Amino acid sequence: MDDRLPASVDGVVDGDKTRLPLLTLREAQAAVELLRQLATHEGDGAFAARHLAGNLARRLPTDS
């Protein structure tokens, strides 16, 4: 597996000190869902999608 993909995902989430509100909540939820669907496949891209989906999902507000 190419370790650069997960490392680049971690670098984006962990390395950014200044965060900008680039997505609405609904857009972020849709992006996480898309990443989860991509993660069901095989390969490095699926692993990176799974990893990024988890990182983003943890930052979303919980449904109340």
Order of alpha helices (4+ residues) and beta strands (2+ residues): alpha-alpha-alpha
